[in-house]
Amino acid sequence: MTVTASAYATDALPRTTVDAVVIGGGAAGLNGALILARSRRSVVVIDSGTPRNAPAEAMHGFIVLDGTPPAELLERGREQVRHYGGRVVFGEVSSAEPAAPGGGGDPRFTLTLADGRTLTTRRVLVCTGLRDVLPDVPGLAEHWGRSVVHCPYCHGWEVRDEPIGVLATGPVSVHQALLFRQLTDDLVYFTRGTELDEDTRARFAARAIRIVDTPVQEAVKGDDGGIAGVRLTDGTFAARRILAVVTRMQARTEGLDGLKLPMEDLPDNMGRRFASGAAGITEVPGVWVAGNATDLTAKVGASAAAGALAGAHINAHLATADTDAALAAVRDGTTTITA
C-alpha cells in the first residue's frame, strides 16, 4: 500500500556538489538531515511525499509526540531541517549512480529526478521506507491503517475491547494474535490455509482465542464505512470490527538499482530489506541506509534515532575526508596553514 500525502512547498536544487543527499523525507530521513544540517553540512532531502503511515490518523508509542498526526510531524521536521540551512525537495529519484570521485578518491554520486533534474553529492543516505503488501483479500486494502491494522503498539490502544480478527499470513501471525489478545477478550484467528499445530491450538484455547479454519472470501464493509466483518467461503459471515494482519514488508528500491546495494530476505517470508551494518553503513562506500528500508519493524521513534545515528556517522566520515584533502593540499604546496 502506498498513499500520497499532500504536496508542499519545495526548495530549489543546488547547482554545486553537496555533502549529502537524503532519499526519503520520513522520520529517519528528516532526522538524519537535521543532524547533518546542524553540523553545517550542505544537505538535500528528496521526498516523494508517500510516507508509510499516511493513512493513519495519529502515530503512537513515541514519547512526548504520542498522538501527533503523521503529516504534522513531517511538516515540523521539514521546517527544522530548513531552519539549519538544509533543503527539502518534493520529487522522486529515478536513478542514483556512482560518479567520478573527487580528489583523493572521495566518493561522488549523481542523482536524477523523475522530472530530469540532476544533483551531485558526496554521500547518500537512503531512507526510502517500505511498502506493506497486504494479503489478496477483496475489500481489505481500502481500510488499511484504520479498521485494518498490523501493529499492536501503533494501533492497539485505539482498538482495545473491539471484536478483532487476525487474518493469518504465516507463522508470525501466531505471535501477533497473542499480542492482540492482550487488548481484547474477543479475538478470532482465521487460519487462511496456514498450519496450526496442536500445541498452538491448545495455547490459543487456553487464552480463549477462537480458531476459524474455513477460508476467508472477503472483508465486508459496514454502514459506518469501517469493517463489519469477513465473509467465509461457505457463506458464513463473521462479525469483526477490526482486522489485524501481518503484511509482507518490502523496502522501497525504486530508482536505486544503480547503487547496487545488497539486499536480504527476512525469515518466514516476512519481507525484503537493504542490508546494513552499524549506524546504517552499507557495503557501497559513501552510502548509508536508515529506518524501515533496513529495519522493517522499526517504529517512528526508532527510525528517527537510526536516521540521527547515520547522519552523525556520515558527518564523521566527511570530516575525515575533508581533513585528508586539506593535508594533501598542504603537502602539495597548493595551500598554506593559517593560524
N, C-alpha and C positions, 0 to 999 in steps of 0.2 A: 504494500500500500504506500502510495506517495501522494501527499496533499500539498498543494502550493499555497504558501502564505501570501499575504498582500505584499505587493511591490513597495519599495520605499526609495527615498532619495539616494542616489548613487554618487560616489566620488569619481573623479577623473583618474584614468590610469596614468601613472608617471611615465615619462619618456626615457628615463635613465634606469639602469640596473638597480634593483632594490635589494636590501639584505635578505628579506624573507617574504614569501607568498604563502598564505594560509588558504587552503582549498576547503571551504566549508565554513558557514557562519553560525554554527550552533554553539552550545556551551563550551565544548572543547576548543573549537577554532577561535572564538572570541577571547577566551581566557588566555590561550597561547599568544594571540596577537597583543593582548593587553600587556603581558609580561615583556614582550619584545619592544612594544612602543615605549613603555616606561623605562626601558634600557636604552632609549634613544636610537633604536634601530628603525630603519625605513621598512615598513611592513604594510602589505596589502592583503586584505581578506577578499576572496572571491566567493560570493554566496549566491546559490541558485534559488534561495527562498523556499526550500522544500524540507523543513525540519520534520524529523520523525514524529514528534509529539504534537504536530499542528492540530490534529483532530481533538485533542484533549482540552477540557475547559481550564484545567489548572495542573500544575506539577506538584508533586508531594514527596515528602521524605528528605527535603533539603532544608536544613535548619535556617531559621530566620525568613527564608523565602518560600516556605511551605504555603501552598495555596495560590501562588502567583501564576497568572496566565502565562503560558509559554511565550506568546508574542510580546508581552510586556518585558519579560526577562531579556529577550533578544534585542528589543529596542533600546533598553537601558545599556546593554552590553555594547551595542554599536556606538552609542553616544560616548561611552567611556573610552573605547578604543580611539575614537576620533579626537577626544579631548587631549590625548597624549601624542597626537600627530599621525596616528595610523589612518589608513584609508580603507573604506569598505565599499566594494564594487558589486552591484547586483548583476549577476551574469552566470553563465555556465562555462566550464572549462571543456573544450572539445578535444584538446591534445596537450600533453605535457611531455617534454623530451629533454634529455641532456643536451647541452650546447658546448661550444668550445670553452674550455676552462679559462679562468683569469690567471693573473700572474701567480707563479708558484704552484700551479695546478689547482687553485681554488675552484670548487665546482660552480657551474653555471647551468641554468635551465631556462628553456623557452616555453612559455605557456601561451596557447592560442584559445581565445574565447569563441563561443558559438557565432558571434557577430563578426569575427575576423580580426578583432584587435589582438595584439600580442604584447607580452611582457616578459622581461628577462629578470631572473632572480638568482641570488647566490644559494639560497636554501629553500626547501619546500616542506611545509607541514601539512600532511593530509588529514583532514578531519571531516570526511565526507559522510560519516554516519553509516546507517544501514537501512535496508528495506525489509519490512516484515512481509513474509509470504504466508498468507492465510490458507488453510485447507480449502479445497474446492467444494464448498457447501453453499448452494444458492441462498441468497439473502443475508449472508454473513458480512460481506465487505462494507455495506452501507452503514453498519452500526459500529464499525471499528473505532475504538477509543472512547466509546460511550457505553452502550449495552454489551458490547463485545470487548473483553479486556484480556490482558495477558499477565500482568504483574500484581501480586497481592500487596506489594509495598507501594506501588504507584497509585492503585485504584481501590485497594482492599477496604479501607475505612469507609469509603463512599458507597460501597455495595454491601456493607455489613447487614446481616439479618435478611437479605433478599434470598429468594429461591434461585440458587446458582446451579448451572450445568457446566460440567467440564467436558469439552469435546476432545477426546484423546487424539494425539498425533504421534505418540511414541512413548518410550519408557519414561521420559522426563515428565509426562503428564501425570504420572502417579504421584510424584513429588508435589506437583502443582496442586493436585486435589487435596493432599494433606495440609497444605498451606491455606487454601481457601476454606477448608473445614474449620479452621480457627476463627473464621469470620462469620460463619452461618451454621445453623443446625439443619438446614435444608439443602443438601448437596446431592446431586445425581451425577454419576460418572458414565458417560456414553463411550463405550469402548471403540466404536467405529472400526471394527476389524482388527484392532491391536490385541495382543495377547496379554492376559492377566493370569498369573499362576495362582495356585490355591492359597499360598501364603499371603499374597497381596489381597486376594478376595477376603481372606479371614481378617486381615488388618482393616480393610475397608468396613467390613461388617461390625468390627469392634468399635469403630467410630461412627456407626450409623450412616455410612455413605452408601447410597443405593447404586446398584450397577445395572445398566441397560445395555444388552448386547445387540439388540436389533439395530441395524444401520440407520443413520440419520439421513433423511432425504432433503430437508431444507430447514432454514431458520424462518420463523413466521413473525411478521411484523404486527405489532399491536395497534390499537386505535389511537394510542398516545404517541405513536411514532417510534417507540422503542421496541425491544424484543418482547414478544408474547410467549415464545417457547419454540420447540422444534417439532416437526412432523417426521415420524419414522416411516420406513419403507412399507410397513404393514398397515399404514393409515392411522396409527395411533398418534395422538397429539400429547406431547409432554410440556406442560406449562412451566416456563422458566423466565425470570425477569432479567437475568444476567447469564451470559455465556463466557466462560474462560477457555482460552486456547493457547497452547504453546506454538508460536509461529516458527517458521524456518527463517532465520535471520541472515541476510546476505549483505556483506559490506558493499557499499556503492563504489563501483570501479569505473564508471563512465568517464572516458577521456584520459584515463591514466595508464593505458596499456604501454605507452612509450617509456614509462619509468621502469617497467619490468620489476615491479615489486613482488616479492614472494607472497604466496597465499597459502592458507592451510584450512582444512576442514575440521569442524568440531565433531566429537563423537555423537553417536545416535542420530546422525543426520540433522543436527540442530542448526547448522549454518556454515558459512564460509567467511573468513576474515583475512585481513592483512596480517602477516607475521611480523612481530616486532620484539625488540629486546627492552632493556632497561631504559626508562624515560622516553620510550617510543622510537628509539633508533632502529633503523632498518639495515638490511644488507647493502642497500644502494647509498653510497656516500653522498651526503647532502640532503637526504630525505628522511623525515620523521613521520610518524603516524600516531594519532591520539584519538581517544573517545571510542564511540561504538564501532568505528571502522576496524578496530583491532581488539577491543574488549566488548563483545556483543551484549553482555549483561550489565554493563555499567549504567547506573542511574545518572541523572543530571549532575549531581554533586561530584561523583567520581569522574565523570567525563571532563568537567571543568578543571578538576585537580590534575588530571592527566595532561590536559592542554597546557596548564601552567608549568608543569614539570618539563614537558617537551620544549616549551618556549624558552625556559631557563637554560636547558641543555643546548639549544640552538645558539643562544646568545654566547654561551661559554665557548662553543666551537668557533663562532665568528671572532670572538676576542682573541683566541689563539691564532687564527688565520691572519687577522689584522696585525698582530704583533710580529708574526713571521715575515709578513710583507714589509713592515717598517724596518725590521732588522736587515732584511735583504737589500733594501734601498740604501741604508746607511753603509753597508759593506760595499755596495756597488758605486758609492760616491754620488748617487743621484739625489741625496738629501742629507741634511745635517741634523744632529741632535741639538735641540734648543732647550735652555733652562726654563 
